[in-house]
Every structure is written in C-alpha cells, then in structure tokens.
Amino acid sequence: MQPHFPLAAVVAADELKLALCLAAIDPALGGVLIEGPRGMAKSTLARGVADLLDGGRFVTLPLGASEERIVGTLDLDAALGEGRVRFSPGVLANAHGGVLYVDEVNLLPDHLVDLLLDVAASGINHIERDGLSHSHPARFVLIGTMNPEEGELRPQLLDRFGLKVQLGGTPEPAQRAEIIRRRLAFDDAPEAFLIQWQNEQNTLRQRCMDARQRLSAIALDDASLDAIAQRCFAAAVDGLRADLVWLRGARAHAAWRGASQIEAQDIDALEPFVLAHRRREQTPPAASQPPASNQAQQPSQQEQGEGQWGALPPQAVAVGERREPPTWPKKP
C-alpha cells in the first residue's frame, strides 16, 4: 500500500485538521466538506485521516462511477452460471472502516451525493434491485472536496454534510517554504520521512483512539442542547440537523480534549464548522427615510397643507399690487 503523507506533518491548516480528527472520532457526524481553490492540499489531508482509523483504508470514488458501482449490485456470473442470487460489493462496502474520499463532489449528480450522505449518516447500505435484497455495514468517514469556481452544491445537499471547512487565503512565505520542504522530503524518501514523523503521528493516532473509546460515556446533556438550540435559532438555520450535528460534534471535541462532559469551549469550537454552510444572512430592514437626493424634491407635510385642517394653500401676490377692501351696500 502506498504510504500517506502523515497528518501530523501537515503545516498550518489547524482548523481543517481538527474537523477531520472529530470526524474520525465520530464518523456519524456525517462527513466533512472541504471548500477551497486548487493546490491547497485537500487530498493530502484527506488521505492522512485514514491513518487515524483502525482499518487505515482509503477509498477514492472513481470519476463517472455509476450507482451500481457505488452501492453494489447483482453478481451476474453467479446468477447465470450457478442460478443463484449473490451480492457483488461496491465502493461503499470497500470503504467500510476507512475513509471514502469524493473529489469535486459538487460535480456529481445530485442523487449520487444524496445516496452517499444517506449511507454516511446511517452506517448501513441497503440495496433493493434486480430481485436482490441485501444490507451491509458501511461505516466510513466521508470527505468531500469542492472548488466553488466550478459550481455549487444545492443547499439541501450542503446541509447534509455534517461539518464544513473553508480554506481561504494563502500561507505566509515561511509556511509556504516549509510546506515545499516537507513535500519534497516525503517524495524523495517516503519511508525515512514517515520514520521522522512517527512519534508525532503515533501520538495523534492514539489521541483519536482514546477519544473514540470515551465518546459514549460523555452525556448529550440538556444544558448543552439548550445553548446550541439558542445559537441555531439566532443563526436562522433551516431544519434541525445543525442542532444534532453540533451536539454530537461538541461531544467529540470533549472526548478529543480528554474531558468527561461537554463544556462551553466544546460548543464554541464547533460553531464555525456547523454554521459555515447553514447560517442564513439576515436581511437588513428597509430604510424609512427617502434617499437624500429625493428629499429636496418632496415638499414637507406642512408645505402640502397636511395636518392643518381647513387651511388653504398660500397664493402669490404681485409686488406693488394693492387690493381695496370690499365695499358693502349701505343700509337704506
């Protein structure tokens, strides 16, 4: 098996590394969506997650894969040659216990993205087709990447990704140089590079294993849920998936810290990952005053005679004109 660049040796990208570790601790979070331009080492980071899992398996979804290739289908050789129904496993079965990596997930047909997210959340792949009824476990860490310049995912599909990390900006010159140095060292002598980073990688792997073991002992308490519900309401998110993912993610973060219960810092740490693709922009209230350019053209209420009941509008009188008072007929 080709060695993966160790996640512990990745320079910077601390937020993304944290999100990937949380997904490795609790794959039921629903996967991680990484958004960013080309050349940001998204695939390198995704491959590094496989080493944090017990199986260490890394499966890439082939470009142009059909639904049958992904979920599995009827074994035609067994059906025709032996006259019996037998299941032929697909990509989801191969990814069980490891990482399923989907590059440019925004370019996949919507129904395939929906299918992948369904299985990632449930951990079960169920097939009903061609007279075949079969189910098998498919628990994996789903990692999708996308370049927004090449198209967006529909909001309904975005919401189904548990966490999202947006890579922006460019590394500082010193970081850029260190990234290149480590990449060249890995490409020139992968085994020596892995030995050099073995202690740090083992520490990271052990931390994730310990967090997975203590995860179920950490309560999803009401106080944390109430705090999360308040924040989701303030962010005007649609649906309730954000609340559930946030609570489970906060528990994973508490396990990552080695804590026995969810605390405020765990809730705070998950906020950018959970709301990055779910927060709705608040529409500012319409201005009550007309634009300044129009104010000079519109007469005031007093000029229009509004508010002065029975008053007549003023009439212009020419300068120098003298009006005689009215004469009344004398009494006879």
Order of alpha helices (4+ residues) and beta strands (2+ residues): alpha-beta-alpha-beta-alpha-beta-beta-alpha-beta-alpha-beta-beta-beta-alpha-beta-alpha-alpha-alpha-alpha-alpha-alpha-alpha
